[in-house]
């Protein structure tokens, strides 16, 4: 009988109810107040994946610049700076995910479930 009930999100009191889209998986339509945290979790996961892919692309291009420098100190410096900045970006992303995880654990929410 529970499966036949339609989960609904309540709008501002007195204005009725809003049903979630039928195509949305049930784990995202829970009425226990976790919808925003699920959205933040998905956004954080996607941002981390995009940052990782961008880091790999930057490291490959910096390596190519370093190999094609042919001893030119200016090109070697540019490639070295690009590698250094990529590593700093990786540390910033890892720090942001770690900080979000610590805050979520202190507050008691499930923010970093990393599932789609």
Backbone as CSV, one residue per row, in Angstrom:
resi,resn,N_x,N_y,N_z,CA_x,CA_y,CA_z,C_x,C_y,C_z
1,UNK,0.814,-1.188,0.000,0.000,0.000,0.000,0.864,1.261,0.000
2,UNK,2.028,1.183,0.636,2.916,2.345,0.663,3.383,2.686,-0.748
3,UNK,3.625,1.663,-1.566,4.070,1.914,-2.932,3.006,2.600,-3.768
4,UNK,1.744,2.456,-3.407,0.686,3.080,-4.193,0.449,4.531,-3.815
5,UNK,0.983,4.939,-2.687,0.816,6.336,-2.281,1.695,7.232,-3.136
6,UNK,1.185,8.361,-3.506,1.953,9.330,-4.273,2.629,10.279,-3.295
7,UNK,3.950,10.355,-3.400,4.681,11.267,-2.533,4.487,12.676,-3.056
8,UNK,4.154,13.573,-2.181,3.891,14.944,-2.588,4.704,15.913,-1.743
9,UNK,5.136,16.971,-2.382,5.816,18.037,-1.665,4.779,19.116,-1.383
10,UNK,4.719,19.552,-0.168,3.725,20.546,0.208,4.232,21.944,-0.108
11,UNK,3.384,22.712,-0.759,3.713,24.096,-1.083,3.449,24.942,0.157
12,UNK,3.511,26.248,0.012,3.219,27.137,1.133,1.814,26.820,1.627
13,UNK,1.680,26.802,2.922,0.419,26.388,3.525,-0.748,27.177,2.954
14,UNK,-1.761,26.467,2.537,-2.944,27.092,1.991,-2.953,27.179,0.470
15,UNK,-1.850,26.846,-0.181,-1.791,26.934,-1.634,-1.842,25.577,-2.316
16,UNK,-1.968,24.484,-1.577,-2.118,23.169,-2.191,-0.855,22.342,-2.159
17,UNK,-0.799,21.365,-3.066,0.304,20.418,-3.114,0.899,20.384,-4.508
18,UNK,2.179,20.038,-4.575,2.880,19.903,-5.840,3.435,18.495,-5.896
19,UNK,3.017,17.726,-6.890,3.513,16.357,-7.040,4.814,16.379,-7.832
20,UNK,5.788,15.551,-7.456,7.041,15.506,-8.220,6.799,14.866,-9.586
21,UNK,7.681,15.112,-10.546,7.522,14.506,-11.864,7.553,12.976,-11.772
22,UNK,6.778,12.321,-12.620,6.687,10.864,-12.556,7.973,10.194,-13.005
23,UNK,8.783,10.860,-13.817,10.021,10.269,-14.314,11.170,10.359,-13.317
24,UNK,11.001,11.121,-12.262,12.049,11.296,-11.269,12.116,10.076,-10.369
25,UNK,13.323,9.482,-10.182,13.434,8.306,-9.313,12.955,8.610,-7.892
26,UNK,12.435,7.596,-7.234,11.829,7.802,-5.918,12.835,8.226,-4.858
27,UNK,14.114,7.907,-5.035,15.088,8.307,-4.015,15.290,9.822,-3.978
28,UNK,14.865,10.535,-5.042,14.985,11.977,-5.072,13.684,12.681,-4.685
29,UNK,12.639,11.940,-4.445,11.345,12.553,-4.147,10.895,12.274,-2.726
30,UNK,11.820,11.967,-1.849,11.434,11.683,-0.469,10.905,12.952,0.188
31,UNK,10.019,12.775,1.131,9.412,13.930,1.800,10.067,14.216,3.146
32,UNK,11.230,13.675,3.389,11.876,13.888,4.682,12.805,15.104,4.674
33,UNK,12.694,15.987,3.700,13.472,17.215,3.694,14.879,17.081,3.170
34,UNK,15.184,16.020,2.449,16.542,15.810,1.951,16.713,16.230,0.493
35,UNK,15.701,16.819,-0.123,15.778,17.170,-1.539,16.891,18.153,-1.854
36,UNK,17.034,19.199,-1.062,18.085,20.186,-1.285,19.457,19.552,-1.099
37,UNK,19.583,18.708,-0.088,20.874,18.068,0.157,21.226,17.089,-0.957
38,UNK,20.228,16.434,-1.522,20.467,15.546,-2.653,20.924,16.357,-3.857
39,UNK,20.286,17.497,-4.102,20.698,18.374,-5.206,22.131,18.856,-5.007
40,UNK,22.472,19.287,-3.814,23.830,19.761,-3.530,24.828,18.621,-3.712
41,UNK,24.451,17.424,-3.283,25.330,16.267,-3.427,25.605,15.964,-4.896
42,UNK,24.557,15.984,-5.715,24.736,15.726,-7.141,25.572,16.822,-7.777
43,UNK,25.315,18.076,-7.420,26.083,19.191,-7.962,27.550,19.094,-7.564
44,UNK,27.819,18.762,-6.309,29.195,18.638,-5.829,29.912,17.479,-6.515
45,UNK,29.201,16.378,-6.712,29.792,15.231,-7.412,30.141,15.594,-8.849
46,UNK,29.219,16.257,-9.528,29.454,16.644,-10.907,30.599,17.646,-11.018
47,UNK,30.649,18.611,-10.115,31.730,19.600,-10.134,33.081,18.941,-9.877
48,UNK,33.122,17.948,-9.000,34.370,17.245,-8.716,34.829,16.446,-9.927
49,UNK,33.903,15.796,-10.597,34.249,15.022,-11.792,34.760,15.945,-12.897
50,UNK,34.086,17.061,-13.119,34.515,18.013,-14.149,35.888,18.585,-13.811
51,UNK,36.124,18.885,-12.533,37.436,19.411,-12.120,38.534,18.370,-12.343
52,UNK,38.242,17.110,-12.088,39.228,16.056,-12.316,39.567,15.888,-13.783
53,UNK,38.543,15.922,-14.634,38.783,15.817,-16.078,39.585,17.019,-16.570
54,UNK,39.236,18.212,-16.089,39.966,19.418,-16.472,41.427,19.341,-16.008
55,UNK,41.655,18.795,-14.812,43.021,18.639,-14.308,43.833,17.722,-15.215
56,UNK,43.251,16.610,-15.634,43.975,15.679,-16.503,44.317,16.341,-17.829
57,UNK,43.367,17.085,-18.398,43.627,17.782,-19.666,44.735,18.808,-19.496
58,UNK,44.711,19.560,-18.394,45.750,20.560,-18.150,47.122,19.927,-17.973
59,UNK,47.177,18.805,-17.271,48.465,18.131,-17.081,49.005,17.587,-18.397
60,UNK,48.129,17.075,-19.252,48.575,16.569,-20.554,49.105,17.709,-21.417
61,UNK,48.389,18.830,-21.453,48.863,19.959,-22.262,50.146,20.561,-21.691
62,UNK,50.266,20.597,-20.373,51.500,21.121,-19.763,52.669,20.188,-20.056
63,UNK,52.416,18.889,-20.020,53.474,17.940,-20.369,53.907,18.083,-21.815
64,UNK,52.941,18.296,-22.704,53.272,18.515,-24.111,54.084,19.795,-24.277
65,UNK,53.693,20.856,-23.574,54.460,22.105,-23.635,55.885,21.903,-23.130
66,UNK,56.028,21.128,-22.073,57.357,20.893,-21.504,58.227,20.092,-22.472
67,UNK,57.621,19.059,-23.099,58.397,18.231,-24.029,58.752,18.976,-25.308
68,UNK,57.907,19.900,-25.732,58.166,20.633,-26.971,58.932,21.938,-26.727
69,UNK,59.392,22.155,-25.524,60.103,23.402,-25.211,61.481,23.465,-25.864
70,UNK,62.131,22.331,-26.110,63.459,22.268,-26.729,64.491,23.119,-26.003
71,UNK,64.410,23.128,-24.679,65.398,23.843,-23.891,65.147,25.330,-23.735
72,UNK,64.049,25.838,-24.254,63.715,27.257,-24.125,63.243,27.511,-22.690
73,UNK,63.982,28.315,-21.928,63.629,28.508,-20.518,62.247,29.140,-20.310
74,UNK,61.823,30.001,-21.228,60.519,30.652,-21.090,59.386,29.621,-21.221
75,UNK,59.488,28.719,-22.205,58.467,27.688,-22.400,58.458,26.680,-21.250
76,UNK,59.641,26.372,-20.742,59.728,25.447,-19.604,59.078,26.082,-18.374
77,UNK,59.304,27.378,-18.196,58.686,28.082,-17.069,57.158,28.107,-17.206
78,UNK,56.658,28.340,-18.411,55.213,28.354,-18.637,54.606,26.986,-18.343
79,UNK,55.273,25.933,-18.818,54.776,24.570,-18.562,54.820,24.246,-17.074
80,UNK,55.894,24.635,-16.402,56.007,24.394,-14.965,54.928,25.136,-14.179
81,UNK,54.656,26.378,-14.574,53.589,27.141,-13.914,52.226,26.498,-14.130
82,UNK,51.998,25.972,-15.334,50.722,25.329,-15.626,50.540,24.065,-14.780
83,UNK,51.597,23.295,-14.620,51.534,22.097,-13.773,51.287,22.502,-12.319
84,UNK,52.009,23.516,-11.856,51.861,23.989,-10.475,50.438,24.490,-10.213
85,UNK,49.880,25.268,-11.138,48.526,25.779,-10.965,47.488,24.655,-11.016
86,UNK,47.740,23.629,-11.815,46.833,22.483,-11.860,46.830,21.747,-10.520
87,UNK,47.984,21.599,-9.920,48.062,20.926,-8.627,47.394,21.756,-7.522
88,UNK,47.550,23.068,-7.587,46.870,23.930,-6.612,45.354,23.819,-6.776
89,UNK,44.880,23.775,-8.011,43.454,23.582,-8.266,42.948,22.264,-7.721
90,UNK,43.746,21.206,-7.873,43.379,19.901,-7.319,43.270,19.975,-5.793
91,UNK,44.202,20.659,-5.157,44.147,20.809,-3.699,42.920,21.616,-3.261
92,UNK,42.554,22.621,-4.033,41.373,23.420,-3.692,40.109,22.578,-3.799
93,UNK,39.984,21.795,-4.869,38.801,20.951,-5.049,38.745,19.882,-3.956
94,UNK,39.876,19.239,-3.668,39.901,18.222,-2.624,39.587,18.833,-1.257
95,UNK,40.086,20.036,-1.011,39.783,20.711,0.245,38.315,21.081,0.367
96,UNK,37.712,21.500,-0.745,36.290,21.851,-0.719,35.430,20.625,-0.440
97,UNK,35.758,19.508,-1.068,34.993,18.277,-0.835,35.183,17.808,0.604
98,UNK,36.405,17.894,1.104,36.663,17.492,2.484,35.928,18.393,3.466
99,UNK,35.968,19.687,3.241,35.277,20.630,4.113,33.767,20.393,4.096
100,UNK,33.206,20.171,2.915,31.769,19.894,2.815,31.418,18.596,3.537
101,UNK,32.284,17.610,3.437,32.041,16.340,4.114,32.081,16.504,5.634
102,UNK,33.039,17.259,6.137,33.142,17.481,7.584,31.933,18.255,8.100
103,UNK,31.547,19.305,7.384,30.385,20.092,7.803,29.123,19.244,7.766
104,UNK,28.973,18.428,6.714,27.792,17.567,6.615,27.762,16.548,7.751
105,UNK,28.906,16.024,8.123,28.941,15.049,9.220,28.618,15.714,10.552
106,UNK,29.107,16.935,10.755,28.814,17.646,11.999,27.324,17.967,12.092
107,UNK,26.750,18.427,10.977,25.332,18.766,10.965,24.466,17.520,11.024
108,UNK,24.951,16.423,10.467,24.198,15.176,10.498,23.381,14.911,9.249
109,UNK,23.839,15.427,8.106,23.128,15.164,6.862,23.984,14.293,5.957
110,UNK,23.345,13.648,5.007,24.052,12.808,4.055,24.273,13.628,2.793
111,UNK,25.361,14.380,2.750,25.609,15.291,1.639,26.438,14.659,0.539
112,UNK,27.363,13.808,0.885,28.273,13.270,-0.112,28.030,11.786,-0.349
113,UNK,26.882,11.455,-0.923,26.619,10.043,-1.199,27.140,9.623,-2.559
114,UNK,27.512,10.566,-3.423,28.138,10.320,-4.723,27.465,9.210,-5.522
115,UNK,26.172,9.284,-5.694,25.495,8.334,-6.542,24.512,9.058,-7.431
116,UNK,24.335,8.536,-8.629,23.416,9.149,-9.587,22.256,8.217,-9.834
